[in-house]
């Protein structure tokens, strides 16, 4: 199940990341989710 969240992000960071996602045909929310999972995996030594 998906969770809707509200985030506060620096405007220029958001604009640049949004453009990156648009240019690469990536859903912004999915990319953030993948980054979050990667960080958690690294922190847990690869454990899920």
Number of C-alpha atoms within 10 A of each C-alpha: 3 4 4 6 5 5 5 6 9 8 9 9 10 13 12 11 14 16 14 13 16 12 9 9 9 13 12 15 12 11 13 11 12 11 12 12 13 13 13 14 13 12 10 10 9 10 8 8
